[in-house]
Amino acid sequence: MSAPLPVSRCVQRSARAVSRLRPRRAVGAAALRPVAAPRTFAVLRTVASVPLPGARAFSTGARLRVEDSAEEAFDPSSIERESDQVDVCIVGGGPAGLSAAIRLKQLANEAGNDDFRVLVLEKAGDMGAHILSGAVIQPTAISELIPDWLDESNPNRFEHATPAGTDKMRFLTKTSSLPVPTPPQMSNHGNYIVSLNQFVKWLGERAEEVGVEVYPGFAAAEVLYGSDGSVKGVATNDLGIGRDGQPKDTFERGMEFHARVTMFGEGCHGSLTKQVIKKFDLRKDSQHQTYGIGLKEVWEVEPEKFEKGLVVHAMGYPLPSSTYGGSFMYHFGDNLVALGLVVALDYENPWMSPYQEFQKMKHHPMFKNVLEGGKCISYGARALVEGGFQSIPNVAFPGGALIGDSAGFVNVPKVKGTHNAMKSGMLAAEAAWGALNQSNDGTVFLYDYEDSLRKSSIWKELKEVRNMRPSFHTPLGLYGGMAYSGLEAFVLKGRVPWTLKHKKPDYAATKPADQFTKIEYEKPDGKISFDILTSVSRTGTNHEEDQPVHLQVKDWDAHTDKAWPPFKGLENRFCPAGVYEYVEDESKPHGVRFQINSQK
C-alpha cells in the first residue's frame, strides 16, 4: 500500500473526534450532495457515516479537490460553511473551559435534560497538549466540581497529584540563596503539584463522561454575530491551506457553531477575546492588562537529589532590580522537577532576553546542584496575565462571557491561577444555565455571572493582593516593593482605602537600546543550559510542512524603519522560540532585514 498523503494533525484529529461521538450526540448518516462552487473545483460535502438513531448532523465542512491548479486563484470564503446549533459553545479546552462545560452538563443531567448540548473547541491536537506541565494547584475549585477527584474508591480519580510538602522562599544573589519569610498567600499546605498537561487531559475525559462534546484539533478562528450585534457563535479555521494561501487537495472549509451562549476561555491574550473586548468595550471600567512571560522546563533528576513535594520560590537573580519577576522549582511525580522563570513584560532594557536569563538562572547553585546529572525532557513558554484586580474587565456581553485567563484571574503574589480559572468557568456555567432556562429565545446576557463573580472567592483574593504587584513600580523600587508587599501580606491584607494603579502599558516601558550596555550572554554548555533551537525541539511543536504562516507583517520595511533604530533587534530577544529575527542584508537601508522564521 502506498504511503498516505501528508495531512495536518488537525485534519487527522477531526476524523478521530467525529468518530468517537457518543450515541446521544451521534453523527447522522452519510450524505453527499453537490454544492455550488467555481468551475475549478469539484466540491462534495462529506459527513461521517455513523448510522445511529436520533442522530444530530455533524460535518467537518466542505472538502475540495483541485482539478486544475493553473486556474485562477480560489477564494475559500466562496464555499459555504456547514453549521451546527448547540446550547453553549466554549472556546478553549483548558481548566476554565472544561470546568464550565462539566458544570453545565452536571446541571443539565440533574434536571433530566439530556438534549442540552455543550460543545468545547480546543485548538491543540490533544487535550492538554498546549498546557505547560508542572504547577502547584489549590484544590478548592476541583474539589467543588468533582469532590471525589482523588478518592481511591473512584476508578476515574486523578492519579498524578503530588501533595505539596516543604515550602521555601529565597532571595537570590549571583552565588547565594538567602531565606526570606514565606507570605501566607504562598503557603502550599493542602495544595498539589501536578502536570497540568495530565490534569487537563483528565478533565477532558471527565467532561466527555458527563456528555460534553469535546473537539480537540478545532481552532476557533472567527466570532459570529447576530443581526442585533450579539455573539451567536464561532467559526473554526479552514484546513488544508498551502503556504501560498491556496487550498490543497486536503482542503476543508471551517465549520460554524451557533450557540445561545458562547464562552471564551482562550487563555492569555486570545485573538477572539481581544475582538470581543474591543467590540463591547469591556475594559471601560478597568485598567489595561499587564503581562509576563513564563519559561519552564521539566527535568528528570537523580533520585538522591529528588525531594518529593518540595516547593521553592525565589526573587532576585538573575533579573536586575528594575525588572519584576521570580523563579520556581517544584519536585513532583517520580524524580521530576519543574523549574521556571517569570519575567514581567514591562522591563526597560531591550537588550534583555528572557530566554537567556532563564538559561543563566539554571547555573545558580540552588538550581544547578539539583539539575546536574539529570536530563531535560521538555521545554515551553507562555504569556501570563499579571494585571490582577485592577485589570478585570466586564466579563459578560450579549451572547457570551469571558472565563479564566481570558478575563485575567491569576493571583500573581500567590503564583496561582488554575483554581480561579476553574471557579470562573463554574460561575459562568451556573449563570448560563439559569439564563437559558428563563427564556427560550432572544439574546442571552449573563447578569448573574457578573454578580456572582463579585461575591466569589476570586474577587476576594484578588482584591486582597491588588496593591502588591503595582508597588514594585512606585518610587519604592524593588526592595521597597518587597517590604510593602510583606506588610500587605502579613498585616494589611488589602484592608486599605487606596488602590495602586498600573503605570503605562508594558510596551511603553521599553527604553531605547543606546541607554543601556549591550548584554553579552554566555554560550550554553549543552548540559544545564541550551541553545534556543534545542529547547524548541523539546516543545513537541509540529506543523504541516507547507501550512501558512499565521504571523503577518503588513510592511516589512516599514516595521524595520520603526523598530530597528531605537531597539536594535528587540524582537530577536523577546521571543522564547526564535520566531522573529533580523538578518544582515546590505541591500536594506539599515543593513538588516526583518523576517519571521517558520518550520519548513
C-alpha positions as CSV (number, residue, x, y, z in Angstrom):
1,M,0.0,0.0,0.0
2,S,1.4,3.4,-0.9
3,A,2.0,5.9,2.0
4,P,-0.8,8.3,2.7
5,L,-0.5,11.9,1.6
6,P,0.6,14.2,4.4
7,V,-2.3,15.7,6.2
8,S,-2.3,18.2,9.1
9,R,-2.7,17.0,12.6
10,C,-5.9,18.9,12.9
11,V,-7.4,17.1,9.9
12,Q,-6.4,13.8,11.4
13,R,-7.8,14.8,14.7
14,S,-11.1,15.9,13.2
15,A,-11.7,12.4,11.9
16,R,-11.0,10.9,15.4
17,A,-13.1,13.5,17.1
18,V,-16.1,12.8,14.9
19,S,-15.7,9.1,15.1
20,R,-15.9,9.0,18.9
21,L,-19.1,10.9,19.4
22,R,-21.4,9.4,21.9
23,P,-24.6,7.8,20.7
24,R,-26.8,10.6,22.1
25,R,-24.7,13.1,20.1
26,A,-24.1,10.7,17.2
27,V,-23.4,11.8,13.7
28,G,-26.1,11.5,11.0
29,A,-26.0,9.0,8.1
30,A,-23.7,9.7,5.3
31,A,-24.8,12.4,3.0
32,L,-23.2,13.5,-0.3
33,R,-24.7,16.5,-2.1
34,P,-23.3,18.9,-4.6
35,V,-22.6,22.5,-3.7
36,A,-22.3,25.4,-6.0
37,A,-18.7,26.3,-6.5
38,P,-16.3,27.8,-9.0
39,R,-15.7,25.5,-12.0
40,T,-12.1,24.9,-11.0
41,F,-13.2,22.6,-8.1
42,A,-15.3,19.6,-7.7
43,V,-16.9,20.0,-4.3
44,L,-18.6,17.4,-2.0
45,R,-19.9,17.9,1.4
46,T,-18.9,14.9,3.5
47,V,-20.4,13.8,6.7
48,A,-19.0,10.8,8.7
49,S,-21.2,7.7,8.4
50,V,-22.4,6.6,11.8
51,P,-26.0,5.5,11.3
52,L,-27.4,5.8,14.8
53,P,-31.0,6.7,15.7
54,G,-31.8,10.1,16.9
55,A,-28.6,11.5,15.5
56,R,-27.6,15.1,15.0
57,A,-25.8,16.0,11.8
58,F,-22.2,17.0,12.1
59,S,-19.7,17.8,9.4
60,T,-16.1,18.9,9.2
61,G,-17.0,21.1,6.3
62,A,-16.7,21.2,2.5
63,R,-13.8,19.3,1.1
64,L,-12.3,20.3,-2.2
65,R,-10.4,18.5,-5.0
66,V,-8.2,20.8,-7.1
67,E,-8.8,19.9,-10.7
68,D,-6.6,22.5,-12.4
69,S,-4.0,24.3,-10.3
70,A,-3.2,26.5,-13.2
71,E,-6.6,28.2,-13.0
72,E,-7.2,31.5,-11.3
73,A,-6.7,31.9,-7.5
74,F,-9.5,30.4,-5.4
75,D,-11.2,32.2,-2.5
76,P,-12.0,29.7,0.2
77,S,-14.7,32.0,1.6
78,S,-16.7,31.4,-1.6
79,I,-17.6,28.0,-0.2
80,E,-20.5,27.9,2.2
81,R,-19.7,26.6,5.7
82,E,-21.6,23.9,7.4
83,S,-23.2,24.9,10.7
84,D,-24.4,23.2,13.9
85,Q,-26.6,24.6,16.6
86,V,-25.7,23.9,20.3
87,D,-26.8,25.4,23.5
88,V,-23.4,26.5,24.8
89,C,-20.2,26.7,22.8
90,I,-16.9,27.0,24.7
91,V,-13.8,28.2,23.0
92,G,-10.7,26.7,24.7
93,G,-10.3,23.4,26.4
94,G,-8.2,24.5,29.4
95,P,-9.1,24.4,33.1
96,A,-11.7,27.2,32.7
97,G,-13.4,25.9,29.6
98,L,-13.6,22.3,30.7
99,S,-14.9,23.3,34.2
100,A,-17.6,25.4,32.6
101,A,-18.6,22.5,30.4
102,I,-18.6,19.9,33.1
103,R,-20.7,22.1,35.4
104,L,-23.2,22.9,32.7
105,K,-23.7,19.2,31.9
106,Q,-23.9,18.4,35.6
107,L,-26.8,20.8,35.9
108,A,-28.5,19.6,32.7
109,N,-28.2,15.9,33.8
110,E,-29.6,16.7,37.3
111,A,-32.6,18.3,35.6
112,G,-33.0,15.4,33.3
113,N,-32.3,17.4,30.2
114,D,-30.2,15.0,28.1
115,D,-30.7,17.1,25.0
116,F,-28.8,20.1,26.4
117,R,-25.7,20.4,24.2
118,V,-22.4,21.8,25.4
119,L,-19.5,21.8,23.0
120,V,-15.8,22.6,23.6
121,L,-13.5,23.6,20.8
122,E,-9.7,23.2,21.5
123,K,-7.1,24.1,19.0
124,A,-4.5,21.6,20.3
125,G,-4.5,18.2,18.6
126,D,-4.9,16.6,22.0
127,M,-6.4,17.9,25.2
128,G,-3.7,19.4,27.4
129,A,-1.1,19.5,24.6
130,H,-0.8,23.3,24.7
131,I,-0.6,23.3,28.6
132,L,2.8,23.6,30.3
133,S,3.4,20.8,32.8
134,G,4.4,21.3,36.4
135,A,2.3,23.6,38.6
136,V,1.1,23.9,42.2
137,I,-2.7,24.0,42.2
138,Q,-5.1,24.9,45.0
139,P,-7.8,22.2,45.1
140,T,-10.8,24.3,46.1
141,A,-12.4,24.5,42.7
142,I,-11.7,21.0,41.6
143,S,-12.9,19.6,44.9
144,E,-16.2,21.5,44.4
145,L,-16.6,20.4,40.8
146,I,-15.6,16.8,41.3
147,P,-15.5,16.1,45.1
148,D,-14.0,12.6,44.7
149,W,-11.3,13.6,42.3
150,L,-8.6,12.0,44.5
151,D,-10.7,9.4,46.2
152,E,-9.1,5.9,45.9
153,S,-12.6,4.4,45.6
154,N,-13.2,6.4,42.5
155,P,-11.9,4.3,39.5
156,N,-11.6,7.5,37.4
157,R,-9.7,9.5,40.0
158,F,-6.8,11.7,39.1
159,E,-3.7,9.6,39.8
160,H,-0.9,12.1,39.3
161,A,-1.2,14.6,42.1
162,T,1.8,15.0,44.4
163,P,0.9,16.6,47.8
164,A,2.9,19.8,48.3
165,G,5.4,19.4,51.1
166,T,8.1,21.8,52.3
167,D,7.8,25.5,51.3
168,K,10.9,27.5,50.7
169,M,11.1,31.2,49.8
170,R,14.5,32.6,48.8
171,F,16.2,35.8,47.6
172,L,19.0,35.0,45.2
173,T,22.2,36.8,44.6
174,K,24.6,35.6,41.9
175,T,26.1,32.8,44.1
176,S,24.0,32.6,47.2
177,S,20.4,31.9,48.4
178,L,19.0,33.9,51.3
179,P,16.0,32.6,53.2
180,V,13.1,35.1,53.5
181,P,9.7,34.7,55.2
182,T,7.1,32.9,53.1
183,P,4.0,35.1,52.8
184,P,0.8,33.4,53.9
185,Q,-0.6,33.7,50.3
186,M,2.3,31.5,49.2
187,S,1.7,28.7,51.7
188,N,1.1,25.5,49.9
189,H,-0.2,23.3,52.7
190,G,-3.1,21.3,51.3
191,N,-2.1,22.0,47.7
192,Y,-0.9,19.6,45.0
193,I,1.9,19.6,42.4
194,V,0.5,18.3,39.1
195,S,1.4,18.1,35.5
196,L,-1.2,20.5,34.0
197,N,-1.0,18.5,30.8
198,Q,-2.1,15.4,32.6
199,F,-4.7,17.3,34.6
200,V,-6.3,18.9,31.6
201,K,-6.4,15.6,29.7
202,W,-8.1,14.0,32.7
203,L,-10.6,16.9,32.9
204,G,-11.4,16.4,29.2
205,E,-12.2,12.7,29.9
206,R,-14.4,13.6,32.8
207,A,-16.2,16.2,30.5
208,E,-16.9,13.5,27.9
209,E,-18.2,11.2,30.6
210,V,-21.0,13.6,31.5
211,G,-21.9,14.2,27.9
212,V,-19.8,17.2,26.8
213,E,-18.9,17.2,23.1
214,V,-15.1,17.8,23.1
215,Y,-13.3,18.5,19.9
216,P,-9.6,18.8,20.0
217,G,-7.9,19.9,16.8
218,F,-10.6,22.5,16.1
219,A,-9.3,26.1,16.3
220,A,-12.0,28.8,16.6
221,A,-10.9,31.5,14.1
222,E,-13.9,33.9,13.8
223,V,-16.5,35.4,16.1
224,L,-20.0,35.2,14.6
225,Y,-22.6,37.9,15.3
226,G,-26.3,38.0,15.1
227,S,-28.4,40.7,13.4
228,D,-28.7,42.6,16.7
229,G,-24.9,42.6,17.2
230,S,-24.8,39.9,19.9
231,V,-22.4,37.0,19.7
232,K,-24.1,34.0,18.1
233,G,-21.1,31.6,18.0
234,V,-17.8,31.0,16.3
235,A,-16.4,29.5,13.1
236,T,-13.4,27.2,13.0
237,N,-10.4,27.7,10.7
238,D,-10.2,26.3,7.2
239,L,-7.9,23.3,6.9
240,G,-5.6,22.2,4.1
241,I,-4.4,25.7,3.0
242,G,-0.9,25.8,1.5
243,R,1.8,28.3,2.3
244,D,0.8,30.2,-0.8
245,G,-2.7,30.7,0.6
246,Q,-4.3,28.3,-1.9
247,P,-6.3,25.2,-1.0
248,K,-4.7,21.8,-1.4
249,D,-6.5,18.6,-2.1
250,T,-6.9,18.1,1.6
251,F,-8.8,21.4,1.9
252,E,-11.8,21.5,4.3
253,R,-13.9,24.6,4.9
254,G,-14.2,25.6,8.5
255,M,-17.5,25.0,10.3
256,E,-19.8,27.4,12.1
257,F,-21.1,26.6,15.6
258,H,-24.1,28.6,16.6
259,A,-24.9,28.9,20.3
260,R,-27.2,30.9,22.6
261,V,-24.2,31.3,24.9
262,T,-20.5,31.4,23.7
263,M,-17.8,31.4,26.4
264,F,-14.2,32.4,25.6
265,G,-11.6,30.6,27.6
266,E,-8.7,31.1,25.2
267,G,-6.1,31.9,27.9
268,C,-3.9,34.9,27.9
269,H,-4.4,37.5,25.1
270,G,-6.6,35.3,22.9
271,S,-7.2,36.6,19.5
272,L,-11.0,36.2,19.6
273,T,-11.1,37.5,23.2
274,K,-9.4,40.7,22.1
275,Q,-12.0,41.2,19.4
276,V,-14.9,40.8,21.8
277,I,-13.3,43.1,24.4
278,K,-12.9,45.8,21.8
279,K,-16.4,45.4,20.2
280,F,-18.2,45.5,23.6
281,D,-15.8,48.0,25.3
282,L,-15.4,45.6,28.2
283,R,-12.4,47.5,29.6
284,K,-14.3,50.7,30.0
285,D,-14.4,50.2,33.8
286,S,-10.9,48.7,34.3
287,Q,-7.2,49.3,33.7
288,H,-5.2,47.8,30.8
289,Q,-4.0,44.3,31.3
290,T,-0.3,43.7,32.1
291,Y,1.7,40.6,31.2
292,G,4.6,38.4,31.9
293,I,6.3,35.6,30.1
294,G,6.9,32.3,31.9
295,L,9.6,29.9,30.7
296,K,9.6,26.4,32.1
297,E,11.5,23.1,31.8
298,V,10.7,19.7,33.2
299,W,13.8,17.6,34.2
300,E,14.2,14.0,35.4
301,V,16.8,14.3,38.2
302,E,19.0,11.8,40.0
303,P,17.0,10.1,42.8
304,E,19.3,11.3,45.6
305,K,18.6,14.9,44.6
306,F,14.8,14.5,44.5
307,E,12.7,15.8,47.4
308,K,9.1,14.8,46.6
309,G,6.7,17.7,47.3
310,L,9.3,20.4,47.7
311,V,8.1,23.8,46.6
312,V,10.7,26.6,46.1
313,H,10.0,30.2,45.0
314,A,12.7,32.9,44.6
315,M,13.2,36.5,43.7
316,G,16.3,38.4,42.7
317,Y,19.0,36.9,40.5
318,P,19.2,36.6,37.5
319,L,16.8,39.6,37.0
320,P,18.0,43.2,37.6
321,S,16.4,45.2,40.4
322,S,14.4,47.2,37.8
323,T,12.6,44.1,36.5
324,Y,9.7,42.4,38.3
325,G,9.8,38.6,38.2
326,G,10.8,35.4,40.0
327,S,11.7,31.8,39.7
328,F,10.4,28.5,41.0
329,M,11.2,24.8,41.4
330,Y,8.7,22.0,42.1
331,H,9.6,18.4,42.9
332,F,6.8,16.0,41.8
333,G,5.9,12.6,40.4
334,D,8.8,10.2,40.1
335,N,12.1,12.2,40.2
336,L,10.6,15.0,38.1
337,V,11.4,18.7,38.7
338,A,9.6,21.6,37.1
339,L,11.5,24.8,37.2
340,G,11.0,28.2,35.5
341,L,11.4,31.9,35.4
342,V,8.7,34.5,35.1
343,V,9.6,37.9,33.7
344,A,7.2,40.9,33.6
345,L,7.0,42.3,30.1
346,D,7.3,45.9,31.3
347,Y,11.1,45.5,31.5
348,E,13.0,48.5,30.3
349,N,16.2,47.1,28.8
350,P,15.7,46.0,25.2
351,W,19.0,44.0,25.3
352,M,17.5,41.6,27.8
353,S,16.4,38.2,26.6
354,P,14.0,36.3,28.9
355,Y,15.1,33.1,27.4
356,Q,18.8,33.7,28.0
357,E,18.0,34.9,31.6
358,F,16.3,31.6,32.2
359,Q,19.3,29.7,30.9
360,K,21.6,31.8,33.1
361,M,19.3,31.1,36.1
362,K,19.9,27.4,35.9
363,H,23.6,27.9,36.6
364,H,22.8,29.3,40.1
365,P,23.9,26.8,42.7
366,M,20.3,26.4,44.0
367,F,19.2,25.0,40.7
368,K,22.5,23.6,39.3
369,N,23.0,21.3,42.3
370,V,19.7,19.7,41.6
371,L,20.0,19.5,37.8
372,E,23.5,18.2,37.4
373,G,23.4,14.6,36.2
374,G,19.8,14.9,35.2
375,K,18.0,15.2,31.9
376,C,15.8,17.9,30.5
377,I,12.8,16.3,29.0
378,S,10.6,19.2,28.0
379,Y,10.5,23.0,27.5
380,G,7.8,25.5,27.0
381,A,6.9,29.2,27.4
382,R,3.7,31.2,27.5
383,A,2.4,34.6,28.2
384,L,0.8,35.3,31.6
385,V,-1.7,37.8,32.8
386,E,-0.4,39.9,35.7
387,G,-2.8,42.8,36.0
388,G,-4.9,41.3,38.8
389,F,-7.9,43.1,40.4
390,Q,-7.4,46.4,38.6
391,S,-7.4,44.8,35.2
392,I,-10.5,42.6,35.4
393,P,-12.8,43.7,32.5
394,N,-16.5,43.3,32.4
395,V,-16.9,39.6,31.8
396,A,-20.4,39.3,30.3
397,F,-21.6,40.7,27.0
398,P,-24.7,40.0,24.7
399,G,-24.5,36.3,23.9
400,G,-21.5,35.2,26.0
401,A,-18.8,35.6,28.6
402,L,-15.1,35.7,29.3
403,I,-13.7,33.0,31.6
404,G,-10.3,32.1,33.0
405,D,-7.2,33.8,31.8
406,S,-9.3,35.5,29.0
407,A,-10.6,37.7,31.8
408,G,-7.4,37.6,33.9
409,F,-7.8,35.9,37.2
410,V,-4.2,35.0,38.0
411,N,-3.2,35.8,41.6
412,V,0.4,37.0,40.9
413,P,1.6,37.1,44.6
414,K,0.2,33.6,45.1
415,V,1.7,32.3,41.9
416,K,-1.5,30.5,41.1
417,G,-4.4,30.9,38.7
418,T,-5.8,27.5,37.9
419,H,-8.2,27.4,40.8
420,N,-9.6,30.8,39.9
421,A,-9.9,29.9,36.2
422,M,-11.9,26.8,37.1
423,K,-14.1,28.7,39.5
424,S,-14.9,31.4,37.0
425,G,-15.9,28.7,34.5
426,M,-18.2,27.2,37.0
427,L,-19.8,30.6,37.9
428,A,-20.3,31.3,34.2
429,A,-21.9,27.9,33.7
430,E,-24.4,28.4,36.6
431,A,-25.3,31.8,35.2
432,A,-25.8,30.4,31.7
433,W,-27.9,27.6,32.9
434,G,-30.1,29.9,34.8
435,A,-30.4,32.4,32.0
436,L,-31.2,29.7,29.3
437,N,-33.9,28.3,31.5
438,Q,-35.6,31.6,31.9
439,S,-36.0,32.2,28.2
440,N,-36.2,30.0,25.1
441,D,-35.4,32.8,22.6
442,G,-33.8,36.2,22.3
443,T,-30.3,37.3,23.2
444,V,-28.9,36.0,26.5
445,F,-26.9,38.2,28.9
446,L,-25.3,36.6,31.9
447,Y,-26.0,39.3,34.5
448,D,-25.7,36.7,37.3
449,Y,-22.1,35.9,36.2
450,E,-21.1,39.5,36.8
451,D,-22.9,39.5,40.2
452,S,-21.6,36.1,41.4
453,L,-18.1,36.9,40.4
454,R,-18.1,40.0,42.7
455,K,-19.3,37.8,45.6
456,S,-16.9,35.0,44.9
457,S,-13.6,33.9,46.4
458,I,-11.9,35.1,43.1
459,W,-12.9,38.7,43.8
460,K,-12.0,38.5,47.5
461,E,-8.5,37.1,47.0
462,L,-7.6,39.3,44.1
463,K,-8.8,42.4,45.9
464,E,-6.7,41.5,48.9
465,V,-3.4,41.4,47.0
466,R,-4.3,44.2,44.5
467,N,-1.5,46.6,45.6
468,M,1.4,44.1,45.7
469,R,2.4,43.9,42.1
470,P,2.0,47.7,41.4
471,S,4.1,48.6,44.4
472,F,7.2,47.4,42.6
473,H,6.8,50.3,40.1
474,T,6.5,53.1,42.6
475,P,9.4,55.2,43.9
476,L,9.9,52.4,46.5
477,G,11.6,50.2,43.8
478,L,12.4,46.5,44.2
479,Y,13.3,46.5,47.9
480,G,10.6,48.9,48.9
481,G,8.1,46.9,46.9
482,M,9.2,43.7,48.7
483,A,8.8,45.5,52.1
484,Y,5.4,46.9,51.2
485,S,4.2,43.6,49.8
486,G,5.3,41.9,53.1
487,L,3.3,44.5,55.0
488,E,0.3,43.8,52.8
489,A,0.7,40.1,53.1
490,F,1.1,39.8,56.9
491,V,-0.7,42.8,58.2
492,L,-2.8,44.9,55.9
493,K,-4.3,42.1,53.7
494,G,-5.8,44.6,51.3
495,R,-7.8,46.5,54.0
496,V,-6.6,49.9,52.9
497,P,-8.6,52.7,51.3
498,W,-6.3,53.0,48.3
499,T,-5.7,51.0,45.2
500,L,-2.4,51.5,43.4
501,K,-2.6,51.9,39.7
502,H,-0.6,50.2,36.9
503,K,1.6,52.7,35.1
504,K,1.9,52.7,31.4
505,P,1.3,49.6,29.2
506,D,4.1,47.1,29.0
507,Y,5.3,48.0,25.5
508,A,5.6,51.7,26.5
509,A,8.1,50.8,29.3
510,T,10.8,49.7,26.8
511,K,13.6,52.3,26.5
512,P,16.0,52.9,23.6
513,A,18.9,50.5,23.3
514,D,21.5,53.2,23.4
515,Q,20.6,53.9,27.1
516,F,21.9,50.5,28.1
517,T,25.1,48.5,27.8
518,K,24.6,45.5,25.4
519,I,24.2,42.3,27.4
520,E,26.5,39.5,26.2
521,Y,25.2,36.2,27.4
522,E,27.5,33.2,27.8
523,K,27.2,30.3,25.4
524,P,25.1,27.4,26.7
525,D,27.1,24.3,27.9
526,G,24.6,21.8,26.5
527,K,24.2,20.1,29.9
528,I,22.5,22.7,32.1
529,S,21.8,25.4,29.6
530,F,20.8,25.0,26.0
531,D,20.5,27.0,22.7
532,I,17.1,28.0,21.6
533,L,16.8,25.5,18.8
534,T,17.5,22.6,21.1
535,S,14.8,23.9,23.5
536,V,12.2,24.4,20.8
537,S,12.8,20.8,19.7
538,R,11.6,19.8,23.2
539,T,8.3,21.6,22.9
540,G,6.6,19.0,20.8
541,T,5.5,21.7,18.4
542,N,5.0,20.4,14.9
543,H,3.3,22.0,11.9
544,E,2.5,20.8,8.5
545,E,5.3,21.3,6.1
546,D,3.7,23.9,3.9
547,Q,1.0,25.4,6.1
548,P,0.5,29.2,6.0
549,V,2.4,31.3,8.5
550,H,-0.2,32.8,10.9
551,L,2.0,35.7,11.9
552,Q,1.8,38.5,9.3
553,V,3.5,41.8,8.9
554,K,1.8,44.4,6.6
555,D,5.0,46.2,5.6
556,W,8.3,44.6,6.5
557,D,10.5,47.6,5.6
558,A,8.2,50.0,7.5
559,H,8.4,47.8,10.6
560,T,12.2,47.8,10.4
561,D,12.3,51.5,9.9
562,K,10.3,52.0,13.1
563,A,11.7,49.3,15.4
564,W,15.4,48.7,14.5
565,P,16.9,52.2,15.1
566,P,15.7,52.6,18.7
567,F,15.7,49.0,19.9
568,K,18.3,47.2,17.8
569,G,16.5,43.9,17.3
570,L,14.3,43.7,20.4
571,E,12.2,41.0,18.6
572,N,15.3,38.7,18.3
573,R,15.4,38.6,22.1
574,F,11.9,38.8,23.5
575,C,10.7,35.7,21.6
576,P,11.3,32.4,23.6
577,A,11.2,30.3,20.4
578,G,13.4,32.3,17.9
579,V,10.5,33.1,15.6
580,Y,11.4,36.7,14.9
581,E,14.8,37.6,13.5
582,Y,16.8,40.4,11.9
583,V,19.4,39.1,9.4
584,E,22.2,41.0,7.8
585,D,21.2,42.4,4.4
586,E,23.4,45.1,2.9
587,S,20.7,45.9,0.3
588,K,18.4,47.3,3.1
589,P,18.7,50.9,4.4
590,H,19.6,49.7,7.9
591,G,21.7,46.8,6.8
592,V,19.3,44.3,8.2
593,R,16.1,42.5,7.1
594,F,13.3,41.5,9.5
595,Q,11.9,38.0,9.0
596,I,9.6,35.5,10.6
597,N,11.0,32.0,10.9
598,S,8.6,29.2,10.5
599,Q,9.0,25.5,10.3
600,K,9.8,24.2,6.8
